[in-house]
Amino acid sequence: MQPSRALTRPAALTALAATALLALLLAATATARTTITDPKRETRALADHGRLDIIRATADKRSGTLIHTVTMRKRVRESRANERPQILINTRGGGRTDPEFTVFGTRVYRVKKGGDTVAIGRARVGARGRTWTYRFESSEIPDLGRYGWAALTRKGRTSDVAPGRRYSSARARALQAAIAR
């Protein structure tokens, strides 16, 4: 006995809908990732301090968690907290304005006028090989939608920032917006 076409049509429509949803989720995940590269050894100080020399930085989002990775020219040591990069986050203003938030170590900070900071949330930080990784919930930063970001290292008089002149932009709500459609 052959199955009736009425039974196979709903199954085909369900499979088609599932495939479309999967494609939408994969597309949203792909658009939520931003990677920038930074030149090596831009200054004499960075040539001598490879653990402070940023060569690549990435912003990604997975299920409400923002993940920022910063890859250095030389192998990093998690125990050297003074060599950790800082993530600068700009939620309003142009690409060259001061950041409103920063992530450093295990904290997310709001930057007040005048440069003082106030801890507003938690972050997880880890190091492996040449890469530092920060993870924090997008809800830690109020009204975070599209935002600019940069990675910064500083120790004494040696510093590096990537990108060099402007913030890189990322969409914190890309996945949520795709699912809502």
C-alpha positions in Angstrom: 0.0 0.0 0.0 1.4 3.4 -1.0 1.3 6.3 1.5 -1.2 8.9 0.5 0.2 12.2 -0.8 -1.7 14.1 1.9 0.5 12.5 4.6 3.8 13.2 2.8 3.0 16.8 2.0 3.0 18.0 5.6 6.2 16.1 6.3 7.8 17.8 3.3 6.6 21.2 4.4 7.9 20.6 8.0 11.3 19.6 6.6 11.4 22.7 4.3 10.5 24.9 7.3 13.2 23.3 9.5 15.8 23.7 6.7 14.8 27.4 6.2 15.1 28.0 10.0 18.5 26.3 10.1 19.8 28.4 7.2 18.5 31.6 8.9 20.3 30.7 12.2 23.5 29.9 10.4 23.4 33.2 8.5 22.7 35.1 11.7 25.6 33.4 13.4 27.9 34.2 10.5 27.0 37.9 10.5 27.5 38.2 14.3 31.3 37.6 13.9 33.8 40.4 13.2 37.5 39.9 12.8 40.2 42.6 12.4 43.9 42.3 11.8 46.6 44.6 13.1 50.2 45.0 11.8 53.0 43.4 13.7 55.8 45.3 15.4 54.3 48.8 14.6 56.7 50.4 17.1 60.2 49.6 18.5 58.5 49.0 21.9 56.1 46.4 20.4 58.9 44.7 18.5 60.5 44.1 21.9 57.2 43.1 23.7 55.4 40.4 21.6 52.9 39.6 24.4 51.6 43.2 24.0 51.6 43.2 20.2 48.0 42.6 18.9 47.9 40.8 15.5 44.2 39.9 15.4 41.0 40.6 17.3 37.5 39.0 16.9 34.1 39.8 18.3 31.5 37.0 18.2 28.1 36.3 19.8 26.7 32.9 20.8 23.3 32.6 22.5 23.5 36.0 24.3 27.2 35.7 25.2 29.6 38.1 23.7 33.0 36.5 23.0 36.0 38.8 22.3 39.3 37.2 21.4 42.6 39.0 21.1 45.6 37.2 19.5 49.1 38.4 20.3 52.3 38.0 18.4 53.9 35.9 21.2 52.6 33.3 23.6 50.7 34.8 26.5 50.8 33.9 30.2 47.5 34.1 32.0 49.4 34.8 35.3 50.6 38.1 33.8 47.4 40.2 34.5 49.2 43.4 33.6 49.6 42.2 30.0 45.9 41.4 29.5 44.2 43.3 26.7 41.2 45.6 27.5 38.1 45.6 25.3 36.8 49.1 24.7 33.1 49.3 23.8 31.4 52.4 22.2 27.6 52.3 22.1 27.0 55.8 20.8 28.8 58.6 19.1 31.3 58.4 16.2 34.1 55.9 15.6 36.6 58.1 17.4 34.7 59.0 20.6 35.7 57.7 24.0 34.3 54.3 25.0 31.3 54.1 27.3 32.2 50.6 28.5 35.3 48.6 29.0 36.0 44.9 29.8 39.1 44.1 31.7 39.9 41.0 33.7 36.7 39.6 35.3 34.7 42.8 35.2 32.6 44.9 32.8 32.9 48.6 33.6 30.9 51.7 32.7 33.2 54.6 31.9 31.9 57.8 33.5 32.7 61.3 32.3 36.2 62.2 33.4 37.4 58.6 32.9 36.4 57.0 36.2 35.0 53.5 35.9 32.3 51.6 37.8 32.0 47.8 37.7 28.5 46.9 36.3 28.9 43.2 35.5 31.1 40.1 35.3 33.3 38.7 32.6 35.3 35.5 32.2 38.8 35.8 30.9 41.2 33.1 29.8 44.4 32.6 27.9 45.6 29.8 25.7 48.6 29.9 23.3 48.8 33.4 21.9 45.1 34.2 22.5 43.2 36.0 25.3 39.4 35.3 25.4 36.8 37.4 27.2 33.2 36.1 27.6 30.4 38.2 29.0 26.6 38.4 28.7 25.3 41.1 26.3 22.8 41.9 29.0 25.6 43.3 31.2 25.7 46.4 28.9 22.4 48.3 28.9 20.7 48.7 25.5 23.5 47.0 23.6 22.6 46.8 19.9 25.1 47.8 17.3 28.4 48.8 18.9 31.9 49.8 18.2 34.8 47.9 19.8 38.6 47.9 20.0 41.2 45.9 21.8 43.9 47.7 23.8 47.1 46.5 25.5 49.2 48.8 27.7 52.1 48.2 30.0 54.3 51.1 31.1 54.9 53.2 28.0 54.2 50.3 25.5 50.7 50.1 24.1 48.8 48.7 21.0 45.3 49.2 19.9 43.4 47.4 17.2 41.9 48.7 15.0 44.3 51.6 14.9 42.1 54.5 14.1 38.4 53.6 14.6 36.2 51.1 16.4 35.2 48.0 14.6 31.5 47.6 14.5 29.5 44.5 15.6 25.9 43.7 16.0 25.1 42.3 19.4 21.5 41.5 18.5 22.1 39.9 15.1 21.0 36.4 16.2 18.0 37.6 18.2 16.7 39.7 15.3 17.1 36.8 12.9 15.2 34.4 15.2 12.4 37.0 15.6 11.8 37.2 11.9 
